[in-house]
Amino acid sequence: MNYQETLNYLYSRLPMFTRIGSAAYKEDLHNTISLCNSLGNPQDNFKTIHVAGTNGKGSTSHMLAAIFQQAGFKTGLYTSPHIYNFGERIRVNGKMIDESFVIKFTEETRQFFDEIEPSFFEVTVAMAFKYFSIEKVDIAIIETGLGGRLDSTNIITPILSVITNIGLDHTQILGNTLEKIAFEKAGIIKKNIPVVIGEYLPETLEVFRKKAREMNAAISLASELFTATDIQTGTNKLSCNITDKEMGIISPYELDLPGMYQAKNLCTVLSGVTQARGAGFIIPEEDVHRALSNVKGLTGLQGRWDIVQQHPDVIYEVAHNEHGIRQVINQLNQDYPAATKHFVLGFVKDKDVSHVLELFPASARFYFTNAHIPRALSAEKLAELGSQKNLKGEIFDDVNDALAAALKSALPGDVVMVCGSFFIIAELSSKN
C-alpha cells in the first residue's frame, strides 16, 4: 500500500471516535497495552509530559513542545484529532511523521487488528510511541484523547502531568457532572509524579487534591504561581504581562496565538516549565519567550483563533463546547464590539448543542452547515435547534458554500467566525 491507501485502510478498518462517536471508545487499556507489549514497550524509552483537560490541552501541548524544541531538545508531540493531515497527530521537532513509517508500521501491526480489534486511536497512540522511540526524542508531549483514566495514552509514566481545566463535554462517556469528569481526567495523576492544575472550580479541585494525596503526587495550581494581566489581542498575536507570584517579577510575553483564552493556558504552561526545570531540563527564559512568539511556526498548530483574512476578518476556531464557545463570544464582543457578526456553524450530534446555541447573539447572521462524517449534526437539524433559540440563518451542506455566502453578505468592517467542530474546519478548502 502507498501512504494514501494506508490511511484509507486505517480510517475504514478501525473504529474511529472522531467519525462515529462513542461506539469507537474502548473503556479499558487492554488493547494499547497489548499493542505496545508487541512493540517492545517503546513508551518506556523516552521522557514524557502528559496533558489532559476539557479545553486548552491542545494549545498547552503545542506551547510546551515549542518551548522544549526551542531550548534544543528533540521533542515529540502527540495530539488529536488532526485537522487537515493525519501527520499532524505525530510530530518530532514540528515535522510530521514520516509517511514511510506510517506505511511500515501499519503493515507490521495488521496481524493484531483481527486478533484484538483495536480502535483507530489505540493504533495511532502505539504508532506515536514507536516513532518517538525510534527517533530517540528527549521528551514527548502527549495529549490525551478523551478523559484520562481510561485513555489509551495513559500507559505512560511521565515526568509531569498537566490538567488544563474541566468542563461539561463528552458527558455520555465521562459523566454528567464536573466531579465525574474531573475524576476521569485525574486518572493521569501518577504515583510520586508532580501534577499542574490549570483552571479549577471548588468541586473539581477537591477531586484533584484527593487523587494527588492517594498518589503522593505534588500538586501545583497554576493560578497560585502565575497571573496574566494587561491582555491585549491583535492580528494573530496576544500580549500580556505575567506575574510570577513566588519571585515577585512581572514579565511581558507575546504569543502568536491571539485567542484571549491562551493567557490562562500560558500560566499553565509556565507552571509546567517550572516543574520541568526541577526535573533537570535546562530551559533558558529567552528560549521560552522565543518559542511562545512562534508556536505555529515551530509546531504547526492550527485552528485556534486563526485570522485568515481581513476586511472582513475571517476567523477559524475549533471551539466546540460550552466552555470554548463562551470564550469565543466574549472575545468577539471585546475585539469587534460594533461589528456585525457572521457565524458559520457546524457541530457533531453528541454535543449538548441546544445549550451551546443559547450563547450566540440573536442579532448575528448564521450559516448552518455540517461536516461529512457520520457523527455530524445535519445542517437542517442545527438550523431547527437554532430557530428555537431565535437564531435565524441559511442552510448549507458544505462549509465552503456557507463561508462563501457569509463573505458575500459581510461588509469590510464585519467579522466572520467559522466554529463548532474540528471537522468543519477540516473541510474548508482555504487553509490559513
N, C-alpha and C positions, 0 to 999 in steps of 0.2 A: 504493500500500500504506500502511496505517496502521503504527504502531510495532510492535504485536504481530505483524502479518503480515510485517513486515520482519525481525524476529528469527526468526520461524519459517522464513523463506526462508533466512537465513544459516545457521541450525542444520541445515537439511535439505539445502541446496545445497552446502555447503562441508565438506570432511573436517575433523573436529574431534577432536583428540587426547584431550580430556577424556572424550569419549564412546566412541571406538572404539580408542584407543591408538595404537601405533606406525605403523599404516597411514596415519595422517594426518600423520606427521612428514616434513618436506621437508629433505633433507640438503644444502641449499645456500641461498644468499641471493638467488638469481636473481629469484624472484617478488617478494620485498619490494623489491628494487632497481627492478624494472620498475614496480611499482605506485607507488612514491614518485617515480620519474622522471616518470611521467604526471601526478603531482600537483604537480610543481614542486619536488620535494625539500624538503618542509616541515620535515623534521627538522633542516635546517641553519639554521632561523630562530630557534632558542632554545637556551639552555644546558641541559645535561643532566647527571645523575649516573646511572651505570649500575650496577645491583646484581644480582649472581649469588650462587649458593650452593645447597647441598642443602636446608638448613633455615634459617629465620630471615630469608630475603630479603624476604618479605612484610612482616613486622613491622618490619624495618630500614627498608624503603622508606617505610612509613607514618610511622614516627617522624621520619625525615628530612623528609618532606613537611610534617608538623605543625610542625616547627621553622622551616622556611623560611616557611611560611604565617603563623605567629605573629610572625615577625620583619618581616612586612609585604610579603613578596614574593609576587607572583601565581604560584601553584605548581601545576604539572600533576603528575598521578600516574597511572602505568600499571601495573597489576598483573593477575595471573591465577592461577587461574581465579576467576570470580565465584562467590558462594555463593547469594544469593537473587535478584539483579537484574543483568542484563547491564551496566547503567550503573556498577556497582562497579568495572569494569575501567578506566574512563577518567574521571578527576575533575579539576576545576580548583577550587582552594581548598576541597576537600572535597565540592563539589557534583558530582553525577553528570552525565555528558554529556547535553546537550540532546537529547531524543528526536527533534525535528525534524531535527537534524543527522544522526543515525543514518539516518533515512529518506532524506534528500537524498544523503548520501554513498553509500549502497548503490545508489540509483537511478543515480547518475552513474558508478559504477565497475562496474556489472554487465556492461558490454561486455567487460571484461577477464576475467571469470570463465570464459568459454568459450575464450578465447584462451590463457590461461596456467594455468588450473585451480589457483588459489591455495588454501591451507588457510584455515580459519576464523581461525587465529591470525595468519597473514600479513595478512589483510584488517583485523583489529582493530588490529594494530600500525600499519598505514598510516592507518587511521581516527584513531587517537590522535594520531599526528604531525600530521595535517592539522588536527585540532581544536585542539591546543595552539598551532599556528602562527596560526590564525585568532583564537584567544583572546589571542594575544600574551603568553604566560606569560613570566615572568622566568627560571624554572627548571622543569625537569620531572624527576621521579624515575622512572626507567624500570627496571622489574623484568624480568629475563629470564624466558622460559618454561622451556625445557629447556636445560641446558648453558650455552653462551655463544658458543663459536667459530662455530657454525652457526645460532645462534638468530636469529630474524627481527629482533629488536631490535638486533642487532649491526652495524647500518649507521650508528649514531650516532658522533660524536666527542665524548665527554663531557668535562667539566672534571675528573671524578674517576671512577674505577672502584672498586667495592667487592665483595669476595668474602667472604661470611659464614662459611662452613665447607664441608667436604667429607664426604660420607657415601655409602654404597652405596645408590643409588636410580636408577631408570631404567637399570639396567645393560645391558638389551638394546639400548639406544641409545647410551649414553655410555661403556660399557666396564665390565668386571667387576673392576677394581682401583681403589683410591683414586688411584693415579698417573694412570690413564687418565681418570678423571672430573675430576681436578684440571686436566689438560691441556685438557679441553673448557671448563671454567669460566675458565681462564686466558686463553682466547681473547678475552675482553673487554678485556684489558690492551692499551692503545693506545700508539703511539709518543709519547714525551715527556709522557704523561698520568699523574699520580700514581695509585697504587692502594693501597687499605687492605685488609689481610687480617684477618679476624676470628679465628676459631679455626683452628688448623692442627696437622698432625702432621709428624714429620720427613720422611716420604716425600712429603707434599704441599707442604711449604714449599720444598723444593728445586725442584719444578716451577714454583712461582710465582716464585722468585728467578731461575731461568733465563729465563723468559719476560720478566720485568721487565728483565733485563740486555739481552736482544735488542731490546727496545722502548725502551731508555734511559728507563724509567719509574721514578720514585722510589717505593720500596715502604715502607709503614708497617705495622707489626704492632700491632694494637690492644692486645694483652696487654702489650706493652712500653711503651705510653703510659698506659694506664688499668687499674686493678684495682678490682673490686667486692667489698666486704666487708659484713658485718653485714646480709645479705639477709634481709628479713622479708616474708612474704606475708600478706595479709588478704583480706577480701571485695572483690574487684575492685580491688585495688591491690597494689603492690610498693614497698617502700622499701629503700634500701641506701646505703652510703657509697661514693663513688667517689674513689680516689686518683689525682690527676694526677701521674704519676711525674716528669715533666720539671719541673713547678712545685713539687712537694712539697706540694701542697694537697689536703686532704680535704674533700669537699663532700657534703652529703646530697641525695639525689634521691628523688622519689616518682613512680611511674608508675601510670597507670590500667590497666595490663596486668599481672595478677597471676601470670603464669607465671614460675617461677623462672628459666627459660631466657632471659627478657628481660634479665637482668642482663648476660649476655655480649653480647647484641645491643646493649645500651646502650653498652658500651665501644666497640663497632664504630661506632655512631652518633656518639659524641663524637669519635672519631678522624676521622670524615668531616666533622664540623662544623669541626674544626681546619683541615683541608685547604680547606674552602670559604671560611673566613675568609682563608686565604692567597691564595685566588683572587680576593679583593676583595669578598666578601659580608660585609656588616656584620650580625652576629648577636649581639645582646646576651645575656649569660648569663642574665638574668632571663627572656628570651623562651624560651630553651632549657628552663628549669625549667617555665614555664607550659605550654609545648607538650607536654612529656612527661607532665604530670599530666592532660592532656586529649586524648590521641591519638585515642581513639574519637570524641570529640565533634568534633574538627577534621577527621578523615579518614574516619570511618565504618568503621574496622577492626572485623571481626567474626571469631568462631570461634577466638580464641586465649584459652584458659582462661576462657571466659565463664561465670561463675556466674550462672545464670538463675533459680535457686530455692534456698531454704534450708530445712533441716529436713524432708526430707533435702536436702543440697546436690546440685544438678544442674549438671553442667559440660559445656559444648560445647567440643570441641577438635579442630582439623583435623589433628593429628599423624597421620601415615600411613606412616611408615617406621621402621626400627630405631632410628635416632638420635632421632627425635621421640618414639616410644613409650617408649623408655628414660627420657627426661626426664619424661614423664607419670607413669610408675610411681614414679620416685624422688620426685616432688613429692607424689603421693598418700600414699606411705609416710611422708613428713615431716609433711604437713598433717593427715592423717587416720590416725594410726598404729593406733588401736584400732577404727576403723570397719569395718563390713562393706562391701565394695566391690562395686558392681554395674556391669558393663561392657556397654554397648550397642555392639556391634561390627559394622562393615561395611568391607570392603576391596575394592580392584579386583584383578583376576586377574593383572595383570602385575607385582605385587609379590612379594617373597620372603616370603609370608605365613607359611609354616610356621616360618621362623626367627624372625619377629617374635612369633609366638604364644608362643615359649619365654620371653618376658619377663614374661608375665602370671602372677599368682599363682593356683595351683590352688584356693586357698581362696575365691576370689571367685565371684560368681554371674554367669553370662553369658547374653546375649540376642543371638543371632546373627541378623543381618539383611543386607539388601543394598539398594543404590540401584537405580533402574530405568533403567539405561543399559547398552548392550551390553558395556561394559568391566567391569561389576561382577562380582565373585565371588559366586556364589549362596550364599544363607544355608545351604543344605544342605551344600554343599562346605566352607564355612567351619566349620560345626559338626563335620564329619568331620575336618578338619585339627585343630580344637581338641581333639577327643576323643583324637587321637594324642598330644597334649601334656598329657593329663589335665585338660583344661578342659571342664567339663560345663555344659550350658545348654539353653535352648529356642530354637526356630527361628521367625522371623517374616519374612514377605515385605515388611512395611512398617515402617520405622523408628519411626513414630509408635505402632504397636501394640507394638513392642518396648519403647519408652520407657514406655508406659502400664503394661506388665507389670512393668517394673522399679520404677516408682513404687508400684504396688500391693503389691509384695513388700518394699520398703525401709522400714526404721524411721526415725524422725526423726533419729537420730544417724548414719545411714548416708550413703554418698556414691554418686551415680550418674554415671558418666562415659560420654559419648557420643563415640566417636572412631573413627579408622581411615581416614577418607576425607572430603574436602571434600563429596562428593556425598550422603552420608547426612545430613550437617548441612544441606545444601541442601533436603532433602526433609522436614525437620522442620516441622510446621505452626506450632509456637510458636517465635518468634524471641526473642532477648534484647532 
